[in-house]
Amino acid sequence: MNTGKLLIGFGLILVIIGGYITLGGKFPPLGRLPGDIIHRGENITFYFPITTMVIISILLNLIFRLLR
């Protein structure tokens, strides 16, 4: 694997983590975003984090494309 691509990938991961830590108080945490479906019944709670899954999928897709 090309060392340059590996360093860019690690750098992007660090930037994303640093941005989340820095701006973490201003944005809802992953799993509690608008678009995540939560249905609470009497005896059951159904949770489907669709927005969170889309965001994670996009981020992983970008990282893997850079490392390719």
mmCIF file as Biopython writes it, N, C-alpha, C and O atoms, coordinates in Angstrom:
data_model
#
loop_
_atom_site.group_PDB
_atom_site.id
_atom_site.type_symbol
_atom_site.label_atom_id
_atom_site.label_alt_id
_atom_site.label_comp_id
_atom_site.label_asym_id
_atom_site.label_entity_id
_atom_site.label_seq_id
_atom_site.pdbx_PDB_ins_code
_atom_site.Cartn_x
_atom_site.Cartn_y
_atom_site.Cartn_z
_atom_site.occupancy
_atom_site.B_iso_or_equiv
_atom_site.auth_seq_id
_atom_site.auth_asym_id
_atom_site.pdbx_PDB_model_num
ATOM 1   N N  . MET A ? 1  ? 0.851   -1.173 0.000  1.0 0.0 1  A 1 
ATOM 2   C CA . MET A ? 1  ? 0.000   0.000  0.000  1.0 0.0 1  A 1 
ATOM 3   C C  . MET A ? 1  ? 0.897   1.237  0.000  1.0 0.0 1  A 1 
ATOM 4   O O  . MET A ? 1  ? 1.970   1.243  0.603  1.0 0.0 1  A 1 
ATOM 5   N N  . ASN A ? 2  ? 0.450   2.250  -0.668 1.0 0.0 2  A 1 
ATOM 6   C CA . ASN A ? 2  ? 1.190   3.494  -0.751 1.0 0.0 2  A 1 
ATOM 7   C C  . ASN A ? 2  ? 1.181   4.195  0.610  1.0 0.0 2  A 1 
ATOM 8   O O  . ASN A ? 2  ? 0.122   4.399  1.203  1.0 0.0 2  A 1 
ATOM 9   N N  . THR A ? 3  ? 2.354   4.557  1.092  1.0 0.0 3  A 1 
ATOM 10  C CA . THR A ? 3  ? 2.483   5.182  2.410  1.0 0.0 3  A 1 
ATOM 11  C C  . THR A ? 3  ? 1.769   6.527  2.452  1.0 0.0 3  A 1 
ATOM 12  O O  . THR A ? 3  ? 1.207   6.894  3.484  1.0 0.0 3  A 1 
ATOM 13  N N  . GLY A ? 4  ? 1.782   7.259  1.360  1.0 0.0 4  A 1 
ATOM 14  C CA . GLY A ? 4  ? 1.116   8.562  1.315  1.0 0.0 4  A 1 
ATOM 15  C C  . GLY A ? 4  ? -0.381  8.451  1.540  1.0 0.0 4  A 1 
ATOM 16  O O  . GLY A ? 4  ? -0.964  9.233  2.291  1.0 0.0 4  A 1 
ATOM 17  N N  . LYS A ? 5  ? -1.000  7.472  0.886  1.0 0.0 5  A 1 
ATOM 18  C CA . LYS A ? 5  ? -2.440  7.276  1.064  1.0 0.0 5  A 1 
ATOM 19  C C  . LYS A ? 5  ? -2.766  6.862  2.494  1.0 0.0 5  A 1 
ATOM 20  O O  . LYS A ? 5  ? -3.783  7.278  3.050  1.0 0.0 5  A 1 
ATOM 21  N N  . LEU A ? 6  ? -1.914  6.054  3.078  1.0 0.0 6  A 1 
ATOM 22  C CA . LEU A ? 6  ? -2.125  5.623  4.453  1.0 0.0 6  A 1 
ATOM 23  C C  . LEU A ? 6  ? -2.053  6.812  5.407  1.0 0.0 6  A 1 
ATOM 24  O O  . LEU A ? 6  ? -2.880  6.934  6.311  1.0 0.0 6  A 1 
ATOM 25  N N  . LEU A ? 7  ? -1.076  7.681  5.211  1.0 0.0 7  A 1 
ATOM 26  C CA . LEU A ? 7  ? -0.953  8.868  6.059  1.0 0.0 7  A 1 
ATOM 27  C C  . LEU A ? 7  ? -2.133  9.821  5.879  1.0 0.0 7  A 1 
ATOM 28  O O  . LEU A ? 7  ? -2.609  10.410 6.849  1.0 0.0 7  A 1 
ATOM 29  N N  . ILE A ? 8  ? -2.606  9.974  4.645  1.0 0.0 8  A 1 
ATOM 30  C CA . ILE A ? 8  ? -3.775  10.817 4.401  1.0 0.0 8  A 1 
ATOM 31  C C  . ILE A ? 8  ? -4.996  10.234 5.095  1.0 0.0 8  A 1 
ATOM 32  O O  . ILE A ? 8  ? -5.774  10.971 5.699  1.0 0.0 8  A 1 
ATOM 33  N N  . GLY A ? 9  ? -5.171  8.931  5.015  1.0 0.0 9  A 1 
ATOM 34  C CA . GLY A ? 9  ? -6.305  8.278  5.682  1.0 0.0 9  A 1 
ATOM 35  C C  . GLY A ? 9  ? -6.275  8.481  7.184  1.0 0.0 9  A 1 
ATOM 36  O O  . GLY A ? 9  ? -7.289  8.835  7.786  1.0 0.0 9  A 1 
ATOM 37  N N  . PHE A ? 10 ? -5.113  8.257  7.798  1.0 0.0 10 A 1 
ATOM 38  C CA . PHE A ? 10 ? -5.003  8.464  9.242  1.0 0.0 10 A 1 
ATOM 39  C C  . PHE A ? 10 ? -5.217  9.927  9.604  1.0 0.0 10 A 1 
ATOM 40  O O  . PHE A ? 10 ? -5.826  10.234 10.628 1.0 0.0 10 A 1 
ATOM 41  N N  . GLY A ? 11 ? -4.715  10.832 8.762  1.0 0.0 11 A 1 
ATOM 42  C CA . GLY A ? 11 ? -4.911  12.258 9.009  1.0 0.0 11 A 1 
ATOM 43  C C  . GLY A ? 11 ? -6.376  12.643 8.962  1.0 0.0 11 A 1 
ATOM 44  O O  . GLY A ? 11 ? -6.841  13.416 9.799  1.0 0.0 11 A 1 
ATOM 45  N N  . LEU A ? 12 ? -7.114  12.111 7.986  1.0 0.0 12 A 1 
ATOM 46  C CA . LEU A ? 12 ? -8.548  12.399 7.899  1.0 0.0 12 A 1 
ATOM 47  C C  . LEU A ? 12 ? -9.302  11.855 9.102  1.0 0.0 12 A 1 
ATOM 48  O O  . LEU A ? 12 ? -10.206 12.507 9.626  1.0 0.0 12 A 1 
ATOM 49  N N  . ILE A ? 13 ? -8.930  10.666 9.533  1.0 0.0 13 A 1 
ATOM 50  C CA . ILE A ? 13 ? -9.576  10.094 10.715 1.0 0.0 13 A 1 
ATOM 51  C C  . ILE A ? 13 ? -9.324  10.978 11.928 1.0 0.0 13 A 1 
ATOM 52  O O  . ILE A ? 13 ? -10.241 11.222 12.713 1.0 0.0 13 A 1 
ATOM 53  N N  . LEU A ? 14 ? -8.096  11.461 12.095 1.0 0.0 14 A 1 
ATOM 54  C CA . LEU A ? 14 ? -7.782  12.339 13.222 1.0 0.0 14 A 1 
ATOM 55  C C  . LEU A ? 14 ? -8.521  13.670 13.131 1.0 0.0 14 A 1 
ATOM 56  O O  . LEU A ? 14 ? -8.957  14.203 14.151 1.0 0.0 14 A 1 
ATOM 57  N N  . VAL A ? 15 ? -8.668  14.214 11.922 1.0 0.0 15 A 1 
ATOM 58  C CA . VAL A ? 15 ? -9.407  15.467 11.747 1.0 0.0 15 A 1 
ATOM 59  C C  . VAL A ? 15 ? -10.878 15.274 12.105 1.0 0.0 15 A 1 
ATOM 60  O O  . VAL A ? 15 ? -11.475 16.132 12.755 1.0 0.0 15 A 1 
ATOM 61  N N  . ILE A ? 16 ? -11.459 14.166 11.688 1.0 0.0 16 A 1 
ATOM 62  C CA . ILE A ? 16 ? -12.866 13.893 12.000 1.0 0.0 16 A 1 
ATOM 63  C C  . ILE A ? 16 ? -13.056 13.725 13.500 1.0 0.0 16 A 1 
ATOM 64  O O  . ILE A ? 16 ? -13.992 14.285 14.071 1.0 0.0 16 A 1 
ATOM 65  N N  . ILE A ? 17 ? -12.190 12.970 14.139 1.0 0.0 17 A 1 
ATOM 66  C CA . ILE A ? 17 ? -12.290 12.775 15.589 1.0 0.0 17 A 1 
ATOM 67  C C  . ILE A ? 17 ? -12.076 14.095 16.320 1.0 0.0 17 A 1 
ATOM 68  O O  . ILE A ? 17 ? -12.807 14.403 17.263 1.0 0.0 17 A 1 
ATOM 69  N N  . GLY A ? 18 ? -11.085 14.880 15.900 1.0 0.0 18 A 1 
ATOM 70  C CA . GLY A ? 18 ? -10.827 16.170 16.534 1.0 0.0 18 A 1 
ATOM 71  C C  . GLY A ? 18 ? -11.985 17.136 16.357 1.0 0.0 18 A 1 
ATOM 72  O O  . GLY A ? 18 ? -12.343 17.852 17.293 1.0 0.0 18 A 1 
ATOM 73  N N  . GLY A ? 19 ? -12.571 17.164 15.175 1.0 0.0 19 A 1 
ATOM 74  C CA . GLY A ? 19 ? -13.735 18.026 14.936 1.0 0.0 19 A 1 
ATOM 75  C C  . GLY A ? 19 ? -14.924 17.620 15.778 1.0 0.0 19 A 1 
ATOM 76  O O  . GLY A ? 19 ? -15.651 18.471 16.288 1.0 0.0 19 A 1 
ATOM 77  N N  . TYR A ? 20 ? -15.121 16.329 15.924 1.0 0.0 20 A 1 
ATOM 78  C CA . TYR A ? 20 ? -16.239 15.850 16.740 1.0 0.0 20 A 1 
ATOM 79  C C  . TYR A ? 20 ? -16.025 16.202 18.208 1.0 0.0 20 A 1 
ATOM 80  O O  . TYR A ? 20 ? -16.970 16.577 18.902 1.0 0.0 20 A 1 
ATOM 81  N N  . ILE A ? 21 ? -14.792 16.083 18.681 1.0 0.0 21 A 1 
ATOM 82  C CA . ILE A ? 21 ? -14.504 16.425 20.075 1.0 0.0 21 A 1 
ATOM 83  C C  . ILE A ? 21 ? -14.664 17.927 20.293 1.0 0.0 21 A 1 
ATOM 84  O O  . ILE A ? 21 ? -15.236 18.353 21.297 1.0 0.0 21 A 1 
ATOM 85  N N  . THR A ? 22 ? -14.163 18.725 19.360 1.0 0.0 22 A 1 
ATOM 86  C CA . THR A ? 22 ? -14.237 20.179 19.495 1.0 0.0 22 A 1 
ATOM 87  C C  . THR A ? 22 ? -15.667 20.693 19.401 1.0 0.0 22 A 1 
ATOM 88  O O  . THR A ? 22 ? -16.077 21.533 20.201 1.0 0.0 22 A 1 
ATOM 89  N N  . LEU A ? 23 ? -16.420 20.201 18.443 1.0 0.0 23 A 1 
ATOM 90  C CA . LEU A ? 23 ? -17.779 20.682 18.216 1.0 0.0 23 A 1 
ATOM 91  C C  . LEU A ? 23 ? -18.829 19.757 18.806 1.0 0.0 23 A 1 
ATOM 92  O O  . LEU A ? 23 ? -20.016 19.915 18.520 1.0 0.0 23 A 1 
ATOM 93  N N  . GLY A ? 24 ? -18.425 18.810 19.610 1.0 0.0 24 A 1 
ATOM 94  C CA . GLY A ? 24 ? -19.328 17.793 20.139 1.0 0.0 24 A 1 
ATOM 95  C C  . GLY A ? 24 ? -20.493 18.341 20.930 1.0 0.0 24 A 1 
ATOM 96  O O  . GLY A ? 24 ? -21.575 17.755 20.906 1.0 0.0 24 A 1 
ATOM 97  N N  . GLY A ? 25 ? -20.309 19.438 21.627 1.0 0.0 25 A 1 
ATOM 98  C CA . GLY A ? 25 ? -21.393 20.000 22.413 1.0 0.0 25 A 1 
ATOM 99  C C  . GLY A ? 25 ? -22.435 20.720 21.581 1.0 0.0 25 A 1 
ATOM 100 O O  . GLY A ? 25 ? -23.548 20.952 22.053 1.0 0.0 25 A 1 
ATOM 101 N N  . LYS A ? 26 ? -22.093 21.079 20.343 1.0 0.0 26 A 1 
ATOM 102 C CA . LYS A ? 26 ? -23.001 21.849 19.499 1.0 0.0 26 A 1 
ATOM 103 C C  . LYS A ? 26 ? -23.893 20.974 18.631 1.0 0.0 26 A 1 
ATOM 104 O O  . LYS A ? 26 ? -24.923 21.432 18.136 1.0 0.0 26 A 1 
ATOM 105 N N  . PHE A ? 27 ? -23.509 19.736 18.449 1.0 0.0 27 A 1 
ATOM 106 C CA . PHE A ? 27 ? -24.265 18.821 17.604 1.0 0.0 27 A 1 
ATOM 107 C C  . PHE A ? 27 ? -24.753 17.644 18.439 1.0 0.0 27 A 1 
ATOM 108 O O  . PHE A ? 27 ? -24.080 17.233 19.384 1.0 0.0 27 A 1 
ATOM 109 N N  . PRO A ? 28 ? -25.919 17.101 18.096 1.0 0.0 28 A 1 
ATOM 110 C CA . PRO A ? 28 ? -26.365 15.912 18.831 1.0 0.0 28 A 1 
ATOM 111 C C  . PRO A ? 28 ? -25.434 14.745 18.545 1.0 0.0 28 A 1 
ATOM 112 O O  . PRO A ? 28 ? -24.915 14.631 17.435 1.0 0.0 28 A 1 
ATOM 113 N N  . PRO A ? 29 ? -25.215 13.880 19.521 1.0 0.0 29 A 1 
ATOM 114 C CA . PRO A ? 29 ? -24.318 12.746 19.296 1.0 0.0 29 A 1 
ATOM 115 C C  . PRO A ? 29 ? -24.909 11.765 18.283 1.0 0.0 29 A 1 
ATOM 116 O O  . PRO A ? 29 ? -26.121 11.718 18.071 1.0 0.0 29 A 1 
ATOM 117 N N  . LEU A ? 30 ? -24.034 10.997 17.673 1.0 0.0 30 A 1 
ATOM 118 C CA . LEU A ? 30 ? -24.508 9.988  16.728 1.0 0.0 30 A 1 
ATOM 119 C C  . LEU A ? 30 ? -25.462 9.048  17.439 1.0 0.0 30 A 1 
ATOM 120 O O  . LEU A ? 30 ? -25.212 8.635  18.571 1.0 0.0 30 A 1 
ATOM 121 N N  . GLY A ? 31 ? -26.542 8.716  16.780 1.0 0.0 31 A 1 
ATOM 122 C CA . GLY A ? 31 ? -27.560 7.876  17.385 1.0 0.0 31 A 1 
ATOM 123 C C  . GLY A ? 31 ? -28.737 8.679  17.899 1.0 0.0 31 A 1 
ATOM 124 O O  . GLY A ? 31 ? -29.772 8.107  18.241 1.0 0.0 31 A 1 
ATOM 125 N N  . ARG A ? 32 ? -28.600 9.987  17.958 1.0 0.0 32 A 1 
ATOM 126 C CA . ARG A ? 32 ? -29.691 10.848 18.414 1.0 0.0 32 A 1 
ATOM 127 C C  . ARG A ? 32 ? -29.913 11.993 17.434 1.0 0.0 32 A 1 
ATOM 128 O O  . ARG A ? 32 ? -30.297 13.091 17.837 1.0 0.0 32 A 1 
ATOM 129 N N  . LEU A ? 33 ? -29.676 11.743 16.164 1.0 0.0 33 A 1 
ATOM 130 C CA . LEU A ? 33 ? -29.814 12.760 15.134 1.0 0.0 33 A 1 
ATOM 131 C C  . LEU A ? 33 ? -31.256 12.840 14.650 1.0 0.0 33 A 1 
ATOM 132 O O  . LEU A ? 33 ? -32.016 11.883 14.796 1.0 0.0 33 A 1 
ATOM 133 N N  . PRO A ? 34 ? -31.639 13.992 14.068 1.0 0.0 34 A 1 
ATOM 134 C CA . PRO A ? 34 ? -32.958 14.056 13.430 1.0 0.0 34 A 1 
ATOM 135 C C  . PRO A ? 34 ? -33.004 13.042 12.286 1.0 0.0 34 A 1 
ATOM 136 O O  . PRO A ? 34 ? -32.061 12.957 11.500 1.0 0.0 34 A 1 
ATOM 137 N N  . GLY A ? 35 ? -34.050 12.301 12.190 1.0 0.0 35 A 1 
ATOM 138 C CA . GLY A ? 35 ? -34.159 11.263 11.179 1.0 0.0 35 A 1 
ATOM 139 C C  . GLY A ? 35 ? -33.967 9.868  11.739 1.0 0.0 35 A 1 
ATOM 140 O O  . GLY A ? 35 ? -34.325 8.887  11.087 1.0 0.0 35 A 1 
ATOM 141 N N  . ASP A ? 36 ? -33.410 9.763  12.935 1.0 0.0 36 A 1 
ATOM 142 C CA . ASP A ? 36 ? -33.328 8.470  13.609 1.0 0.0 36 A 1 
ATOM 143 C C  . ASP A ? 36 ? -34.712 8.151  14.165 1.0 0.0 36 A 1 
ATOM 144 O O  . ASP A ? 36 ? -35.328 8.980  14.835 1.0 0.0 36 A 1 
ATOM 145 N N  . ILE A ? 37 ? -35.184 6.968  13.886 1.0 0.0 37 A 1 
ATOM 146 C CA . ILE A ? 37 ? -36.550 6.592  14.246 1.0 0.0 37 A 1 
ATOM 147 C C  . ILE A ? 37 ? -36.554 5.884  15.597 1.0 0.0 37 A 1 
ATOM 148 O O  . ILE A ? 37 ? -35.857 4.889  15.795 1.0 0.0 37 A 1 
ATOM 149 N N  . ILE A ? 38 ? -37.352 6.415  16.520 1.0 0.0 38 A 1 
ATOM 150 C CA . ILE A ? 38 ? -37.531 5.790  17.831 1.0 0.0 38 A 1 
ATOM 151 C C  . ILE A ? 38 ? -39.030 5.683  18.078 1.0 0.0 38 A 1 
ATOM 152 O O  . ILE A ? 38 ? -39.745 6.686  18.063 1.0 0.0 38 A 1 
ATOM 153 N N  . HIS A ? 39 ? -39.493 4.475  18.302 1.0 0.0 39 A 1 
ATOM 154 C CA . HIS A ? 39 ? -40.904 4.254  18.614 1.0 0.0 39 A 1 
ATOM 155 C C  . HIS A ? 39 ? -40.982 3.549  19.962 1.0 0.0 39 A 1 
ATOM 156 O O  . HIS A ? 39 ? -40.452 2.451  20.133 1.0 0.0 39 A 1 
ATOM 157 N N  . ARG A ? 40 ? -41.637 4.182  20.900 1.0 0.0 40 A 1 
ATOM 158 C CA . ARG A ? 40 ? -41.788 3.595  22.231 1.0 0.0 40 A 1 
ATOM 159 C C  . ARG A ? 40 ? -43.243 3.192  22.435 1.0 0.0 40 A 1 
ATOM 160 O O  . ARG A ? 40 ? -44.150 4.024  22.389 1.0 0.0 40 A 1 
ATOM 161 N N  . GLY A ? 41 ? -43.442 1.910  22.659 1.0 0.0 41 A 1 
ATOM 162 C CA . GLY A ? 41 ? -44.764 1.390  22.968 1.0 0.0 41 A 1 
ATOM 163 C C  . GLY A ? 41 ? -44.844 1.064  24.447 1.0 0.0 41 A 1 
ATOM 164 O O  . GLY A ? 41 ? -43.969 1.450  25.223 1.0 0.0 41 A 1 
ATOM 165 N N  . GLU A ? 42 ? -45.883 0.361  24.834 1.0 0.0 42 A 1 
ATOM 166 C CA . GLU A ? 42 ? -46.041 -0.001 26.242 1.0 0.0 42 A 1 
ATOM 167 C C  . GLU A ? 42 ? -44.960 -0.976 26.697 1.0 0.0 42 A 1 
ATOM 168 O O  . GLU A ? 42 ? -44.355 -0.791 27.753 1.0 0.0 42 A 1 
ATOM 169 N N  . ASN A ? 43 ? -44.720 -2.008 25.901 1.0 0.0 43 A 1 
ATOM 170 C CA . ASN A ? 43 ? -43.777 -3.051 26.305 1.0 0.0 43 A 1 
ATOM 171 C C  . ASN A ? 43 ? -42.567 -3.173 25.382 1.0 0.0 43 A 1 
ATOM 172 O O  . ASN A ? 43 ? -41.755 -4.083 25.543 1.0 0.0 43 A 1 
ATOM 173 N N  . ILE A ? 44 ? -42.444 -2.271 24.425 1.0 0.0 44 A 1 
ATOM 174 C CA . ILE A ? 44 ? -41.368 -2.417 23.449 1.0 0.0 44 A 1 
ATOM 175 C C  . ILE A ? 44 ? -40.854 -1.040 23.028 1.0 0.0 44 A 1 
ATOM 176 O O  . ILE A ? 44 ? -41.604 -0.065 22.980 1.0 0.0 44 A 1 
ATOM 177 N N  . THR A ? 45 ? -39.571 -0.987 22.729 1.0 0.0 45 A 1 
ATOM 178 C CA . THR A ? 45 ? -38.964 0.207  22.157 1.0 0.0 45 A 1 
ATOM 179 C C  . THR A ? 45 ? -38.251 -0.215 20.881 1.0 0.0 45 A 1 
ATOM 180 O O  . THR A ? 45 ? -37.393 -1.098 20.901 1.0 0.0 45 A 1 
ATOM 181 N N  . PHE A ? 46 ? -38.613 0.422  19.771 1.0 0.0 46 A 1 
ATOM 182 C CA . PHE A ? 46 ? -38.010 0.133  18.471 1.0 0.0 46 A 1 
ATOM 183 C C  . PHE A ? 46 ? -37.132 1.313  18.092 1.0 0.0 46 A 1 
ATOM 184 O O  . PHE A ? 46 ? -37.593 2.454  18.075 1.0 0.0 46 A 1 
ATOM 185 N N  . TYR A ? 47 ? -35.870 1.042  17.788 1.0 0.0 47 A 1 
ATOM 186 C CA . TYR A ? 47 ? -34.912 2.087  17.458 1.0 0.0 47 A 1 
ATOM 187 C C  . TYR A ? 47 ? -34.256 1.758  16.127 1.0 0.0 47 A 1 
ATOM 188 O O  . TYR A ? 47 ? -33.678 0.683  15.969 1.0 0.0 47 A 1 
ATOM 189 N N  . PHE A ? 48 ? -34.341 2.679  15.166 1.0 0.0 48 A 1 
ATOM 190 C CA . PHE A ? 48 ? -33.751 2.496  13.842 1.0 0.0 48 A 1 
ATOM 191 C C  . PHE A ? 48 ? -32.983 3.766  13.474 1.0 0.0 48 A 1 
ATOM 192 O O  . PHE A ? 48 ? -33.588 4.733  13.010 1.0 0.0 48 A 1 
ATOM 193 N N  . PRO A ? 49 ? -31.657 3.782  13.673 1.0 0.0 49 A 1 
ATOM 194 C CA . PRO A ? 49 ? -30.856 4.999  13.453 1.0 0.0 49 A 1 
ATOM 195 C C  . PRO A ? 49 ? -30.484 5.208  11.983 1.0 0.0 49 A 1 
ATOM 196 O O  . PRO A ? 49 ? -29.318 5.073  11.613 1.0 0.0 49 A 1 
ATOM 197 N N  . ILE A ? 50 ? -31.468 5.535  11.150 1.0 0.0 50 A 1 
ATOM 198 C CA . ILE A ? 50 ? -31.223 5.622  9.710  1.0 0.0 50 A 1 
ATOM 199 C C  . ILE A ? 50 ? -30.272 6.765  9.349  1.0 0.0 50 A 1 
ATOM 200 O O  . ILE A ? 50 ? -29.383 6.573  8.519  1.0 0.0 50 A 1 
ATOM 201 N N  . THR A ? 51 ? -30.434 7.936  9.943  1.0 0.0 51 A 1 
ATOM 202 C CA . THR A ? 51 ? -29.559 9.067  9.631  1.0 0.0 51 A 1 
ATOM 203 C C  . THR A ? 51 ? -28.129 8.781  10.073 1.0 0.0 51 A 1 
ATOM 204 O O  . THR A ? 51 ? -27.180 9.084  9.350  1.0 0.0 51 A 1 
ATOM 205 N N  . THR A ? 52 ? -27.978 8.210  11.238 1.0 0.0 52 A 1 
ATOM 206 C CA . THR A ? 52 ? -26.650 7.869  11.740 1.0 0.0 52 A 1 
ATOM 207 C C  . THR A ? 52 ? -25.973 6.859  10.819 1.0 0.0 52 A 1 
ATOM 208 O O  . THR A ? 52 ? -24.780 6.977  10.536 1.0 0.0 52 A 1 
ATOM 209 N N  . MET A ? 53 ? -26.727 5.869  10.353 1.0 0.0 53 A 1 
ATOM 210 C CA . MET A ? 53 ? -26.150 4.864  9.460  1.0 0.0 53 A 1 
ATOM 211 C C  . MET A ? 53 ? -25.718 5.475  8.131  1.0 0.0 53 A 1 
ATOM 212 O O  . MET A ? 53 ? -24.689 5.085  7.579  1.0 0.0 53 A 1 
ATOM 213 N N  . VAL A ? 54 ? -26.488 6.428  7.612  1.0 0.0 54 A 1 
ATOM 214 C CA . VAL A ? 54 ? -26.133 7.078  6.350  1.0 0.0 54 A 1 
ATOM 215 C C  . VAL A ? 54 ? -24.844 7.884  6.512  1.0 0.0 54 A 1 
ATOM 216 O O  . VAL A ? 54 ? -23.967 7.826  5.650  1.0 0.0 54 A 1 
ATOM 217 N N  . ILE A ? 55 ? -24.722 8.635  7.611  1.0 0.0 55 A 1 
ATOM 218 C CA . ILE A ? 55 ? -23.522 9.445  7.850  1.0 0.0 55 A 1 
ATOM 219 C C  . ILE A ? 55 ? -22.290 8.554  8.004  1.0 0.0 55 A 1 
ATOM 220 O O  . ILE A ? 55 ? -21.244 8.835  7.418  1.0 0.0 55 A 1 
ATOM 221 N N  . ILE A ? 56 ? -22.406 7.496  8.780  1.0 0.0 56 A 1 
ATOM 222 C CA . ILE A ? 56 ? -21.273 6.584  8.966  1.0 0.0 56 A 1 
ATOM 223 C C  . ILE A ? 56 ? -20.900 5.915  7.647  1.0 0.0 56 A 1 
ATOM 224 O O  . ILE A ? 56 ? -19.716 5.730  7.363  1.0 0.0 56 A 1 
ATOM 225 N N  . SER A ? 57 ? -21.891 5.553  6.842  1.0 0.0 57 A 1 
ATOM 226 C CA . SER A ? 57 ? -21.630 4.931  5.549  1.0 0.0 57 A 1 
ATOM 227 C C  . SER A ? 57 ? -20.884 5.880  4.618  1.0 0.0 57 A 1 
ATOM 228 O O  . SER A ? 57 ? -19.949 5.466  3.933  1.0 0.0 57 A 1 
ATOM 229 N N  . ILE A ? 58 ? -21.284 7.138  4.586  1.0 0.0 58 A 1 
ATOM 230 C CA . ILE A ? 58 ? -20.609 8.117  3.732  1.0 0.0 58 A 1 
ATOM 231 C C  . ILE A ? 58 ? -19.165 8.321  4.184  1.0 0.0 58 A 1 
ATOM 232 O O  . ILE A ? 58 ? -18.255 8.343  3.355  1.0 0.0 58 A 1 
ATOM 233 N N  . LEU A ? 59 ? -18.949 8.468  5.490  1.0 0.0 59 A 1 
ATOM 234 C CA . LEU A ? 59 ? -17.594 8.665  6.007  1.0 0.0 59 A 1 
ATOM 235 C C  . LEU A ? 59 ? -16.698 7.463  5.712  1.0 0.0 59 A 1 
ATOM 236 O O  . LEU A ? 59 ? -15.560 7.632  5.275  1.0 0.0 59 A 1 
ATOM 237 N N  . LEU A ? 60 ? -17.200 6.256  5.947  1.0 0.0 60 A 1 
ATOM 238 C CA . LEU A ? 60 ? -16.402 5.060  5.661  1.0 0.0 60 A 1 
ATOM 239 C C  . LEU A ? 60 ? -16.115 4.923  4.169  1.0 0.0 60 A 1 
ATOM 240 O O  . LEU A ? 60 ? -15.019 4.521  3.780  1.0 0.0 60 A 1 
ATOM 241 N N  . ASN A ? 61 ? -17.098 5.257  3.336  1.0 0.0 61 A 1 
ATOM 242 C CA . ASN A ? 61 ? -16.906 5.193  1.895  1.0 0.0 61 A 1 
ATOM 243 C C  . ASN A ? 61 ? -15.797 6.149  1.455  1.0 0.0 61 A 1 
ATOM 244 O O  . ASN A ? 61 ? -14.947 5.776  0.647  1.0 0.0 61 A 1 
ATOM 245 N N  . LEU A ? 62 ? -15.798 7.374  1.976  1.0 0.0 62 A 1 
ATOM 246 C CA . LEU A ? 62 ? -14.751 8.338  1.626  1.0 0.0 62 A 1 
ATOM 247 C C  . LEU A ? 62 ? -13.375 7.865  2.085  1.0 0.0 62 A 1 
ATOM 248 O O  . LEU A ? 62 ? -12.398 7.980  1.345  1.0 0.0 62 A 1 
ATOM 249 N N  . ILE A ? 63 ? -13.296 7.338  3.295  1.0 0.0 63 A 1 
ATOM 250 C CA . ILE A ? 63 ? -12.015 6.862  3.821  1.0 0.0 63 A 1 
ATOM 251 C C  . ILE A ? 63 ? -11.484 5.698  2.989  1.0 0.0 63 A 1 
ATOM 252 O O  . ILE A ? 63 ? -10.305 5.670  2.637  1.0 0.0 63 A 1 
ATOM 253 N N  . PHE A ? 64 ? -12.357 4.733  2.673  1.0 0.0 64 A 1 
ATOM 254 C CA . PHE A ? 64 ? -11.906 3.577  1.899  1.0 0.0 64 A 1 
ATOM 255 C C  . PHE A ? 64 ? -11.525 3.953  0.465  1.0 0.0 64 A 1 
ATOM 256 O O  . PHE A ? 64 ? -10.620 3.346  -0.108 1.0 0.0 64 A 1 
ATOM 257 N N  . ARG A ? 65 ? -12.199 4.941  -0.118 1.0 0.0 65 A 1 
ATOM 258 C CA . ARG A ? 65 ? -11.833 5.378  -1.470 1.0 0.0 65 A 1 
ATOM 259 C C  . ARG A ? 65 ? -10.467 6.048  -1.478 1.0 0.0 65 A 1 
ATOM 260 O O  . ARG A ? 65 ? -9.703  5.901  -2.432 1.0 0.0 65 A 1 
ATOM 261 N N  . LEU A ? 66 ? -10.157 6.790  -0.404 1.0 0.0 66 A 1 
ATOM 262 C CA . LEU A ? 66 ? -8.844  7.421  -0.331 1.0 0.0 66 A 1 
ATOM 263 C C  . LEU A ? 66 ? -7.734  6.399  -0.125 1.0 0.0 66 A 1 
ATOM 264 O O  . LEU A ? 66 ? -6.618  6.585  -0.611 1.0 0.0 66 A 1 
ATOM 265 N N  . LEU A ? 67 ? -8.031  5.330  0.588  1.0 0.0 67 A 1 
ATOM 266 C CA . LEU A ? 67 ? -7.024  4.313  0.872  1.0 0.0 67 A 1 
ATOM 267 C C  . LEU A ? 67 ? -6.859  3.316  -0.271 1.0 0.0 67 A 1 
ATOM 268 O O  . LEU A ? 67 ? -5.938  2.500  -0.245 1.0 0.0 67 A 1 
ATOM 269 N N  . ARG A ? 68 ? -7.722  3.367  -1.260 1.0 0.0 68 A 1 
ATOM 270 C CA . ARG A ? 68 ? -7.662  2.420  -2.367 1.0 0.0 68 A 1 
ATOM 271 C C  . ARG A ? 68 ? -6.512  2.682  -3.248 1.0 0.0 68 A 1 
ATOM 272 O O  . ARG A ? 68 ? -6.314  1.971  -4.233 1.0 0.0 68 A 1 
#
